[in-house]
């Protein structure tokens, strides 16, 4: 799958684009709008990016966890090399290693929540100017439908391509949505 980014200054136009893409067989988990006007986007029924995904929380947490694993390993190695475990048990160094891992992971998440998502940093200027970023994750066989819809909307400006959400995740979300529609 491939992600196509578009820029627009009209939420109404993006609403029409989403509707046309859904009519062409592109499902809602493939469509997203990144905007500083979330309330306006919601009024238009657009599929907005969740607040937590606008920030680099996941990446920051993963980095913190990686650092935490190294620190925890260093704590356990120091305990072994100093021989402290011979006079006490492994419980205090193990507990300290777990606390260090948890702290580093938590701190990484806090750092990540302060930064825009790495995929969206390039759009900060456009967002500050009041524009909206529309992105679509599509399969190669859906390229034609996207091109046809985009051609009918001159306010929709191509803004690049990127790595898409894995197809398995989108299929899982589609299955979940189908189950939820069937449930009472």
N, C-alpha and C positions, 0 to 999 in steps of 0.2 A: 504494500500500500504506500501511497505517497500523499503528503499534505500539501495542499495549495492554499496560499494566503492571498487575500484580496483586501483592499482598503476602500472604504466608502464613507461619505459624510451623511448618509441618509439611512436611518433605521427603517423607514417605511420601504425603501427599495430592498434592503436586506431581508425584510419580512417576505416580500414577493419572491426574492431569489430562493429563500429557504423553501417556500411552498412549491415552487416550480421544481426544485431539486428533489423534494420528497415525492412529487408526482412522477418524476423520472426514475424512481426506485432507489434513491439514495436515502438511507434511514437517518433518523434524528441523532443517534449516537455518532454519526459521521460529521455532523454540522455543529459549529461553535461560533460564537461572537464574543470577541474581546473588546470591551468598551469601558470607559470610565463612567458612563451613564447606564449603570446596571438597571436602574428603575425604568428608564425609557426603553431599554431593550426588553425588559420583562413585559412592559405594557404592549409591546409589539409581538409578544409571544415568541421571541427569539430564544434559542438555546445558548444561554450565556455560560461562560467559563466560571466554575465554582471559585469562590474567593480564595480558598486554600491552594488551588492549582494555579492561581495568578502569581503566587510567591514560590520561591525556591525551597520550600520546606522539605520536600521529599529528598531532594538532592543534598541539602544541608544536613539532614538527619543521617543520611547514608554516609556522608563524609565524616560526621561526628562519630558514628559507630565504627568506622574504619580506624579512626584515630584512637577510639576507646579500646579497640581490640589490641592495638599496639601497646597502649599504656597498661592495660590489664596484663598482657604478656610480660611487660617489663617488671611489673609489681611481683608477679609469680616467679620470674627469673631471679629477681633480687632476693626474694625470700629463700629460694633454693640455694643460691650462691652464698648467701650470708650464713646459712645453716640455722636460721632462726626456727625453722620447722622442726629441728631436732629437740629444741628446748620447749617449744609450744606445739600446737597442732597446726594443720594447714587451714584451719577455720579463719583466723584473722586475716592472713594474706589473701585468701580466696574471697572473703567478704569485701576487703579493700579493692580487689580487682573488679568485682561485680559493681561496686559503687563507682569506681573510676569509669568503667564502661558505660554505665547509666548516665553519669554526669556528662561525659563527652558527647554521647548521643543526644541528650537533652539540649546541651549548649549548641550543638550543630543545628538542631531544629530551630532554636531561637535566632541564630545567625541567619539561617535560610529564610525565616519569615520576614526578615527585614529587606530582603533582596527580591527584585522581580524575577520571575521564572526565566531561566536561561534562554528558552525559545522565544520569549516575548520581549526581551531587552531591546531588540532592534526596532521595535515599534513604539518606544516610549515617546519620541517626538511627535509622531502622528497622533497618538492618543491624547497628548497634551494639547494638541491643536483642535481637539473635538472630533477627530475622525474615529471610525470603528474598524476593527480588524475582523474579517470574516474568514474562517478557515474550514476546509473540507478535507477529510481523509477519504481517499477513493482508491478503488482497484483500477488496474489498467483498462478493464472493459467499461468502466464508468467515465473515462476521460471524455468521450464524445458527448455525453449528456451534460457534463460540467461545462464544456466548451460552448455548447449550444445555448445553455442558460446564460452564461457569462456574456456571450455576444449580444444578447437581448437587453443587457443592462449597462449602458455606457457610464453610469456613475460608479461602477464596480471596476476598480483599478487593480491589475495583478500586482502583488507585493512579494512574490517569491515562492519558494517551495521549501519543504523541510521533511523531517522524519515523522511519519504518522503513528497514530496509536496502533499497536499490534492488532492484526485482523482477528485473532482469537478473542481479544478483549471486546471488540465491537460485536462479534458474533454472540458472545456471552451476554452483553447488554441487550442485544436484540431479543435473545431468548428470554431474558428476564422480563423485558417489556411485554412480550407476548403472553407470558404466564400471568403477569399482573393484570392484563386486560381480561383474561379468562376468569380470574378469581373474582368472587362476589364483592 
